[in-house]
């Protein structure tokens, strides 16, 4: 019986419409991917190029060793301190005092954002100048000398800063849709005087029409934070500044994380900072956690010496502060997570919890 051998099956290449269709789809997909990458790169580039990056000389920031300063910093990156300055500048490069000074602490160890206000009239030593108000350091030497002065007088190790002027702060507040503040009639009238003054320098003349709980626009919130002659002078002004910052933080926290890149794009053009974009992104990841905010004002009432008043060499009235006691309070607040404003029982619990973690 003769076996029939099967002829090998020849595979014929199809060069018809179906092949052309697949090739067309492939190139469309590639084109879309390229466009998405280009758009993403362009978006990142727009963020990168939208802010003023200004490095500090980290060898000249007055940082002492932990032994010398008594600092509780363990050298980890879980707790990062940044000096925040609010300035009243109208033109680029204009010399100015820092109207607002805070230490912003990004505390990933305890999942907290901490704000420590430093009162502008605190009597401190400024290198190369006489003892005078803390606010003068920024005028004498910009952020470099201002950060150095904070480090030297409060035993800190700050190496980064961010500065924003009033107009920039107003734009940032508007970017989150304003902040909710309960404003008194006396505060409303005083804030409206500031709004009139701000309008002369190009800001929106957006007056506050009534007292009470309401959402303030950027212009209104900045004017509110500048109030100095209602209540207990600069003591209450720093309270207002932190209140605005707290509301700004809460608005940012309520955002969908997908909105953060766009918020950063709107925010960064108004900021001058020593932080690079990688550091900013790394610090901002704390917003993805279950995070809370705590505040502190320095000096506290118990840090004042005598009547709390002292004159500098020019005759200016300054706050006479026990800097050693103030430094201890700041360091315990930042590193040991002890809130001096909390009830004694809660503060004790916080201290015990902090010791267990370490």
C-alpha positions, 0 to 999 in steps of 0.5 A: 500500500502506497502512503501518500505524503502530505505536501508541506503547507505553505504559509502565505504572507497576507498583505491585504487590508487586514494587515494594513489595518493592524499597522495603522492601529499600531502607529496610532497607539505609538503616536498617542503614547508619544503625545502623552509623554510629551504632554507630561514632560511639558507639564512637568517642565512648566512646573519646574520653570515656574518658581524661583530656585535660590540655593543657600550657602549651607556652610554659613547657616550658623548650625551648631552640633547637637551637643552644642545646641542641645538639639534633639534631631537624630539626623533622620529625614523624618522631621524636616524644618523649613523657614517660611518668610512673608515679605512686603515687596513690590518690586523685584530685588527690593530689600525688605524686612520679613513681616511674617516668620514661621518654622514649617515642620514636616513631621513624617515620624508623627504624621503632623505638619507643625507651624511655629511663629517667630514674632518679628520684634523678638530681640536677638543677636544678628551677626554683623549687626547689633542686637535688634528685632528678628525681622531686620535680619531679612533686610540686612542679608536676605534669607541667608542671614535670616535663616542663620539668625534663627539657627543661632538664636534658637539652636536650630539646624534649618537649611531650607527656606521659602519666601512669598510676598503678599500678592503671591500669598493672595494668589495661592489662597485664591487657588484653593478657593479662599479660606474660611475665617470668623472675622470681628467688626474691628478686624474687618475695618482694620483689614479694609484699610490694608486692602485700600493700601494693597490696591495702590500696589496692584492688588484687587480692592476686594473689601470685606463687607460684613463681620462673621464667619465667611470665606475670604478671598486671597486679598481679604485673607492677606489683609486679615493676616496683616492686622496688627492694631486690633487686640494684643498687637503682634501676639494676635497677628501671628495667631491670625497668620497661623489661622490662615495657614491652617485653613490653607492646609485644610483646603489642600488636604481636602483636595483629590491627590490628582489635583496636587500637580495643578495646585503646585503649578499655580502655587510655585510661580509666587514662591522663592525657595531653596528646595528643588522640585525633587525635595518639594515632591518628597515632602509633599507625600505627607499629604497622602497620609492621615495628617494633622496640624499643630501650632506654636507661637514663640515667644509664649507669655512665660518666655518674656523677661520682666515687662517683656520690653527692651530697647535696641541701640536705635531706640526701637521697642523689642520683645525681651525674651528668654531665648534659652527657655524659648529654644527648649520649647521649640525643640520639644514641640518639633522633635519630642512632639510635646505641645505646650498648649495642650492640657497637662494630661495630654502633654504628658501622654504625648511625651510618653508616646514619643519616648516609646517610639524612640 
